[in-house]
Amino acid sequence: MTHADLIIRNARIMTMDDACPWAESLAVSGNVVIAVGSTDEVGNLAGPATRTIDAGGASVLPGFIESHLHIFSGAASLSRLDLTGVEGKDALRNAVMNWSARQPDGIIFANQAHYTILGSGPITRQMLDEACPDRPFAMMAPDSHTAWANTSALAAAGILNGRQINPGSEIVMAADGTASGELRETDAFAPVIAMTENQGREALGYTTARNPVLAPTRSQRAADIMTLQQGIEYCASLGITSMHNMDGNLYQCELLQDIHQAGGLDCRIEVPFHYKNDKQLSDLEEAEHMRRTWSSDHLWCNRVKLFMDGVLDSGTAFVLDGYPDDPSSTGDPLFSAEEFNDIASQCDSRGFQIAVHAIGDAAVRRTLDGYQAARKINGNRDSRHRIEHIEIIDEADIKRFAELGVIASMQPLHALGTGSYPMEPTRSKIGDAKLARAFAWNTLRNAGASLCFASDWPVSPVDPLASIKAAMTREKLHPSHPDQRQSLHQAVHGYTAGGAYAEFNENRKGTLKAG
């Protein structure tokens, strides 16, 4: 008889195994669970060298799988000014002054600055000059798609008078011909991020999807490794054992490989090839190189990530029928239908999983159309392509997730009704006509879609328990709306078995059962 190396007994084990949802004890041999059941049943596997842990009735869960985060940017955010809960110019000025006293050098870069932090109108550089008149200051919206910078930061970044940027991004200009202070999307705020401690290297996998133009020095590389490792350790401390990174480049993979070789990669990490709208199909050779180079259990690359649109709050999400406050505007798709169909078909033919950021209902439809086109050209396979966010969806597209085998990757803390963020301007941007199909977790699940949950860190706190709570306690915005609340089992499933399925590892992780 095989004796267990480890037995956990007297526990409340949530297995995520439908055949045995709850258990008292489990046994592990090597890296494999060999038994789950009652304390008496599993206790028979104890041997002289078995380590036994009496859980004292505590809960035991599968390791959490964070299915959508930006690990390098999230790690960097741990050492930045956090504006969560800050509202009004006096509170902002005090937060900046207190931070400046502790961190006297360089740019002050803040996270979690909500769109209404200074009221309902546009945020300008002059407003930020009042909060921080004597040094560069910038702050990022919670969705990481809009930043605002004061005059000093804009001048230091070389964009006070604007500059040419790629489609889909915008340096908002004021009537006097200078930058207003609002920077929409990655190409607009990349020069400001380049002024931060890691000089923007932490964001390259997101902003440019390319490697540093100048090779980092030894000390810079060491600083980047330290930043990444601190972020990984923080995630591991919250029970996260695997993560799906949502931006990537060769440099980030190299840093993670160095951490792994030094024994410090406490979480398993999948890194994608980020296909931005300035890339060509020939660039998929780099994705092939990443897949060949990194294919271990702890670090692997087999996914292509794209952005189809922006976000609702800034009006850059791609929507059907226009925005309620501006019916002539539908937002900006980053790929035409023809472009995305070609990209999806090429990626699919090479065996890559595809994950697309699509927030607006038009972006969701265009992505589904591309996946359908890929299936028509390449034939049906177990592709498990994904759509990230799906903040609004048209009724006609709900059933297509199950029909095409597309995974709905959603973020509970982003949803209206969870109390995580202010209602406005998101609610008004969605409009009453579409609100019932916003953040439609149960609607998609009931239509047969597979779901996984995540935080999108640093957009939302990476703690899985915060997301699980939000998923279970979400309130309806109108009595007629469907109830999208999740049961405990559904919420935890999204962070365990659902994430394992999304990474093709449902037979190895995400559940606690023999084998």
C-alpha positions in Angstrom: 0.0 0.0 0.0 1.2 3.5 -0.8 1.6 5.6 2.3 0.9 9.3 2.1 3.6 11.9 2.5 1.0 14.3 3.9 -2.4 13.9 5.5 -4.7 16.9 6.4 -7.4 15.7 8.8 -10.3 17.2 10.7 -10.9 19.9 8.0 -13.7 21.4 6.1 -12.5 20.6 2.5 -14.3 22.2 -0.4 -13.1 19.9 -3.1 -14.8 21.4 -6.2 -15.4 17.8 -7.2 -19.1 17.3 -8.0 -18.9 13.6 -7.0 -17.7 14.5 -3.5 -18.2 18.3 -2.9 -17.1 18.2 0.8 -14.7 16.1 2.7 -12.9 15.9 6.1 -9.5 14.7 5.1 -7.1 14.3 2.2 -3.9 12.5 1.5 -1.0 13.6 -0.7 1.9 11.5 -2.1 4.5 13.5 -3.9 2.6 16.2 -5.8 -0.6 14.2 -6.3 -3.7 13.9 -4.2 -4.2 10.2 -3.6 -7.4 10.2 -1.4 -10.2 12.5 -0.3 -12.8 11.4 2.2 -13.6 11.0 5.8 -10.8 11.2 8.5 -11.1 7.5 9.2 -10.9 6.5 5.5 -7.9 8.7 4.7 -6.2 7.9 8.0 -5.5 4.4 6.8 -2.9 5.8 4.4 -0.7 7.1 7.2 2.7 5.5 7.5 5.7 6.1 9.8 7.0 9.0 7.7 3.6 10.6 7.0 3.3 14.3 8.1 -0.2 14.8 9.6 -1.8 18.2 10.0 -4.9 18.6 12.2 -6.8 21.4 10.6 -9.0 21.9 13.6 -12.1 22.4 11.5 -10.5 25.0 9.2 -11.4 25.3 5.5 -9.2 23.8 2.8 -9.6 24.8 -0.8 -7.8 24.1 -4.1 -5.2 26.7 -4.8 -6.7 29.9 -6.3 -6.1 30.5 -10.0 -6.0 34.2 -10.8 -7.2 34.1 -14.5 -6.5 37.7 -15.5 -3.9 40.0 -14.0 -0.9 42.1 -15.0 1.7 40.8 -12.7 4.6 43.2 -13.4 2.3 46.3 -13.2 0.5 44.9 -10.2 3.8 44.3 -8.5 4.9 47.9 -9.2 1.7 49.3 -7.8 2.6 47.9 -4.4 5.1 50.8 -4.0 2.9 53.6 -5.4 0.4 56.0 -3.9 -3.0 54.3 -3.6 -5.9 56.7 -4.0 -8.6 54.2 -3.1 -11.4 56.1 -1.3 -9.8 59.6 -1.9 -12.5 62.1 -3.1 -12.2 65.8 -3.6 -9.4 68.3 -4.2 -8.5 68.7 -0.5 -8.3 64.9 0.1 -6.2 64.5 -3.1 -3.8 67.4 -2.1 -3.4 65.9 1.4 -2.7 62.4 0.0 -0.1 63.8 -2.4 1.6 66.0 0.2 1.9 63.1 2.7 3.3 60.8 0.0 5.7 63.5 -1.2 7.1 64.0 2.3 8.0 60.3 2.5 9.1 60.0 -1.2 10.8 63.3 -2.0 12.4 62.4 -5.4 11.0 61.6 -8.9 7.5 61.5 -10.2 4.6 60.8 -7.9 2.6 58.1 -9.7 -0.7 57.1 -8.1 -3.2 54.3 -8.7 -6.9 53.9 -8.2 -7.9 57.5 -9.1 -11.5 57.2 -10.1 -13.0 59.2 -12.9 -15.0 61.3 -10.4 -12.2 61.8 -7.9 -12.4 65.6 -8.5 -16.1 65.8 -9.4 -18.2 64.9 -12.4 -16.4 67.0 -15.0 -13.2 66.4 -16.9 -9.9 66.3 -14.9 -7.4 68.8 -16.2 -3.7 69.3 -15.6 -4.4 72.5 -13.9 -6.5 70.7 -11.2 -3.5 68.4 -10.7 -1.2 71.3 -10.5 -3.2 72.5 -7.5 -2.7 69.1 -5.8 1.0 68.9 -6.7 2.5 72.2 -8.0 6.2 71.5 -7.6 7.0 68.1 -9.1 5.7 65.7 -11.7 2.5 64.0 -10.6 0.3 61.5 -12.5 -2.5 59.2 -11.5 -4.1 56.2 -13.2 -7.8 55.3 -13.3 -8.8 52.0 -11.7 -9.3 50.5 -15.2 -5.7 51.3 -16.2 -7.0 52.7 -19.5 -6.9 56.4 -18.6 -4.3 58.5 -16.8 -4.1 62.2 -15.9 -0.9 64.2 -15.5 0.0 67.6 -14.2 1.8 70.2 -16.2 5.2 69.2 -14.8 4.7 65.5 -15.7 3.4 66.3 -19.2 6.4 68.6 -19.9 8.9 66.1 -18.5 7.4 63.3 -20.7 7.6 65.5 -23.8 3.8 65.5 -24.5 2.7 68.9 -23.2 2.2 69.9 -26.8 0.9 66.5 -27.9 2.5 64.0 -30.2 1.7 61.5 -32.9 0.3 58.2 -31.4 -1.2 55.0 -32.6 -5.0 54.8 -33.4 -7.0 53.9 -30.3 -5.1 56.1 -28.0 -5.5 59.9 -27.4 -3.7 62.7 -25.8 -6.7 64.9 -25.1 -5.9 68.5 -26.2 -7.3 71.7 -24.7 -8.6 74.7 -26.6 -5.2 76.4 -26.3 -3.4 73.6 -28.2 -1.7 72.1 -25.2 -2.5 68.7 -23.5 -5.4 68.9 -21.2 -3.9 66.4 -18.8 -6.1 63.4 -19.8 -4.3 60.5 -21.5 -6.5 57.8 -23.0 -5.1 54.3 -23.5 -1.6 53.0 -23.5 0.3 54.9 -26.2 -0.9 58.2 -24.7 0.3 57.6 -21.1 3.4 55.4 -21.9 5.8 58.4 -21.8 4.6 59.2 -18.3 4.9 55.7 -17.0 8.5 55.7 -18.4 9.3 58.2 -15.7 8.5 55.8 -12.8 10.9 53.7 -10.7 11.0 50.9 -13.2 11.1 53.4 -16.0 8.1 51.9 -17.6 9.6 48.5 -18.1 6.9 47.0 -15.9 4.3 48.2 -18.4 6.0 47.4 -21.7 4.2 44.1 -22.1 1.0 46.1 -21.9 1.8 49.5 -23.6 4.0 48.4 -26.5 4.2 44.6 -26.2 7.9 45.1 -27.1 11.2 44.8 -25.2 13.1 47.7 -23.7 14.6 49.8 -26.5 17.9 50.0 -24.5 19.0 46.9 -22.8 18.5 47.3 -19.0 21.7 47.6 -16.9 22.5 44.9 -14.4 21.2 47.1 -11.6 18.0 47.9 -13.5 17.4 44.2 -14.2 17.9 43.4 -10.6 15.4 46.1 -9.6 12.9 44.6 -12.0 13.4 41.1 -10.6 12.9 42.4 -7.1 9.7 44.2 -8.1 8.3 41.1 -9.8 9.3 38.8 -7.0 7.6 41.0 -4.4 4.4 40.9 -6.5 4.5 37.1 -6.9 5.1 36.6 -3.2 2.2 38.9 -2.4 -0.1 36.9 -4.6 1.1 33.6 -3.1 0.4 35.0 0.4 -3.3 35.3 -0.7 -3.5 31.7 -1.7 -2.9 32.2 -5.4 -1.0 29.2 -6.9 -1.4 29.9 -10.6 -2.0 33.0 -12.7 -2.8 34.0 -16.2 -0.8 37.1 -17.0 -2.5 39.3 -19.6 0.4 41.2 -21.0 3.8 40.0 -22.0 7.1 40.3 -23.9 10.4 38.4 -24.0 11.9 40.6 -21.3 9.2 39.7 -18.8 9.6 36.0 -19.5 13.3 36.3 -19.1 12.9 37.9 -15.7 10.4 35.2 -14.6 12.8 32.5 -15.8 15.6 34.0 -13.7 13.3 34.1 -10.6 12.3 30.4 -11.3 15.9 29.3 -11.6 16.7 31.0 -8.3 13.8 29.1 -6.7 11.6 32.1 -6.1 8.7 31.5 -8.5 6.0 30.7 -5.9 3.2 30.8 -8.5 2.8 29.1 -11.8 2.5 31.7 -14.5 1.3 31.7 -18.1 2.5 34.7 -20.2 0.9 35.6 -23.5 2.2 37.1 -26.7 0.5 40.5 -26.9 -0.7 41.2 -30.4 -1.2 45.0 -30.6 -2.8 46.7 -33.5 0.5 47.9 -34.9 1.8 44.3 -35.4 1.7 42.1 -38.5 0.8 38.4 -38.9 4.5 37.7 -39.4 5.0 38.8 -35.7 3.4 35.5 -34.7 6.8 34.0 -35.2 7.7 35.6 -31.9 4.7 33.9 -30.3 6.0 30.6 -31.6 9.5 31.4 -30.2 8.0 32.2 -26.8 6.0 28.9 -26.8 9.2 26.9 -27.7 11.3 28.6 -25.1 9.0 28.6 -22.1 6.9 25.4 -21.7 7.5 24.3 -18.2 5.0 23.6 -15.4 5.8 26.8 -13.7 6.3 29.2 -16.7 4.7 28.7 -20.1 3.4 30.6 -23.2 0.6 29.3 -25.4 -1.8 32.2 -25.7 -2.2 35.3 -27.8 -3.7 38.3 -26.1 -5.4 41.2 -28.0 -7.5 44.3 -27.1 -10.6 44.8 -29.2 -11.6 48.0 -27.5 -11.1 50.3 -24.5 -13.4 51.0 -21.5 -16.9 52.3 -20.9 -16.0 55.2 -18.6 -13.9 57.0 -21.2 -16.1 56.1 -24.1 -13.5 54.0 -25.8 -15.4 50.7 -25.4 -16.8 49.6 -28.8 -20.6 49.5 -28.4 -23.7 48.8 -30.5 -26.1 51.7 -31.1 -23.9 54.4 -29.6 -23.5 55.8 -26.1 -26.6 57.1 -24.3 -24.9 60.5 -23.8 -23.5 60.5 -27.4 -25.5 58.3 -29.8 -23.2 59.2 -32.6 -20.2 57.6 -30.9 -19.7 53.9 -30.8 -16.2 53.9 -29.4 -13.1 52.7 -31.2 -12.5 49.1 -32.3 -8.8 48.4 -32.4 -9.2 45.9 -35.2 -11.5 45.8 -38.2 -13.6 42.7 -38.6 -11.5 41.6 -41.5 -8.3 42.2 -39.6 -9.4 40.2 -36.6 -10.8 37.4 -38.6 -7.4 36.9 -40.2 -5.6 37.2 -36.9 -7.9 34.7 -35.2 -7.7 32.2 -38.0 -3.9 32.4 -38.1 -3.6 32.0 -34.3 -6.1 29.2 -34.2 -4.4 27.4 -37.0 -1.1 27.5 -35.1 -2.8 26.0 -32.0 -2.7 29.1 -29.8 -5.4 29.9 -27.4 -6.7 33.5 -28.0 -7.8 35.9 -25.3 -9.4 39.2 -26.3 -10.2 42.2 -24.1 -13.8 43.1 -25.2 -15.9 45.3 -22.9 -18.5 46.7 -25.2 -21.3 44.6 -26.8 -20.0 45.4 -30.3 -16.5 44.3 -29.3 -17.9 41.1 -27.9 -19.7 40.4 -31.1 -16.7 41.1 -33.3 -14.6 38.8 -31.2 -17.2 36.0 -31.4 -17.4 36.5 -35.1 -13.7 36.1 -35.4 -13.7 32.9 -33.4 -16.5 31.6 -35.6 -14.5 32.5 -38.8 -11.5 30.7 -37.4 -13.6 27.6 -36.8 -15.0 27.7 -40.3 -11.6 27.9 -41.9 -9.6 25.6 -39.6 -12.3 23.2 -38.4 -13.6 22.6 -34.9 -11.1 21.9 -32.1 -10.8 22.2 -28.3 -9.5 25.8 -28.6 -11.1 27.3 -25.5 -10.6 30.8 -26.8 -11.5 33.5 -24.3 -13.2 36.8 -24.0 -12.0 39.0 -21.2 -14.5 41.3 -19.3 -17.7 41.2 -21.3 -19.2 44.1 -19.4 -22.2 44.4 -21.7 -23.5 41.8 -24.2 -26.3 41.8 -26.7 -29.0 39.2 -26.2 -28.2 37.5 -29.5 -24.7 36.8 -28.5 -25.2 35.1 -25.2 -25.8 31.6 -26.5 -22.8 31.9 -28.9 -20.3 31.4 -26.0 -21.5 27.8 -25.5 -22.0 27.2 -29.2 -18.4 28.2 -29.9 -16.8 26.8 -26.7 -15.7 30.3 -25.7 -14.7 31.0 -22.1 -16.2 34.0 -20.4 -13.4 35.5 -18.2 -15.0 38.0 -15.9 -14.0 40.1 -12.9 -16.5 40.3 -10.0 -15.1 43.4 -8.5 -15.7 45.4 -11.7 -19.4 44.9 -11.6 -21.9 47.6 -10.7 -23.8 46.6 -7.6 -20.8 45.2 -5.7 -19.9 48.5 -4.1 -16.3 48.2 -5.4 -16.4 51.4 -7.4 -18.7 54.4 -7.8 -21.7 53.8 -10.1 -20.9 56.8 -12.3 -19.9 57.3 -15.0 -20.2 53.6 -15.8 -23.9 53.3 -15.2 -24.7 56.2 -17.5 -22.3 55.0 -20.2 -24.2 51.6 -20.2 -27.6 53.1 -20.2 -30.9 51.7 -18.8 -31.6 49.8 -22.0 -28.5 47.6 -21.6 -28.1 47.5 -17.8 -29.9 44.2 -17.4 -27.2 42.5 -19.6 -24.3 44.1 -17.9 -21.8 41.9 -16.1 -24.1 39.0 -16.9 -22.4 36.1 -15.0 -25.5 33.9 -14.4 -27.0 34.8 -17.7 -24.0 33.4 -19.5 -23.6 30.5 -17.1 -27.2 29.5 -17.6 -26.7 29.6 -21.3 -24.0 27.0 -21.0 -20.9 29.2 -21.0 -17.8 28.2 -19.0 -16.7 31.0 -16.6 -13.5 31.9 -14.8 -13.1 34.8 -12.4 -10.2 37.2 -11.8 -9.2 40.6 -10.5 -7.4 42.3 -13.4 -4.8 43.4 -10.8 -3.8 46.3 -10.5 -7.2 47.4 -11.7 -8.8 45.7 -8.7 -7.4 44.2 -5.5 -5.9 40.8 -6.3 -7.2 39.1 -3.1 -9.5 36.3 -4.4 -11.6 36.5 -1.3 -12.6 40.0 -2.1 -13.8 38.9 -5.5 -15.6 35.9 -4.1 -17.4 38.1 -1.7 -18.3 40.6 -4.4 -19.6 37.7 -6.6 -21.9 36.5 -3.8 -23.2 39.8 -2.5 -23.8 41.8 -5.7 -27.1 43.8 -5.6 -29.6 44.3 -8.4 -29.7 47.7 -9.9 -33.4 47.3 -10.7 -36.0 44.7 -9.5 -36.6 43.5 -13.0 -33.0 42.6 -13.7 -31.8 39.0 -13.5 -30.1 38.0 -10.3 -26.4 37.6 -11.1 -25.2 36.7 -7.6 -23.1 33.6 -7.4 -23.4 30.8 -4.8 -20.3 30.1 -2.7 -19.6 27.0 -4.9 -20.0 29.0 -8.2 -17.8 31.9 -6.9 -15.0 29.5 -5.7 -15.4 27.5 -8.9 -14.5 30.6 -10.9 -11.3 30.9 -9.0 -10.3 27.2 -9.0 -11.8 24.7 -11.4 -12.9 27.4 -13.8 -9.4 28.8 -14.0 -7.9 25.3 -14.4 -10.3 24.6 -17.4 -9.3 27.9 -19.0 -5.7 26.9 -19.0 -6.3 23.2 -20.2 -5.2 21.9 -16.8 -8.5 20.7 -15.3 -7.0 17.2 -14.8 -4.1 18.5 -12.8 -5.4 21.4 -10.7 -8.5 23.3 -9.6 -10.1 20.4 -7.7 -9.1 18.2 -4.8 -9.7 14.6 -5.8 -7.7 11.5 -6.1 -5.4 11.6 -9.1 
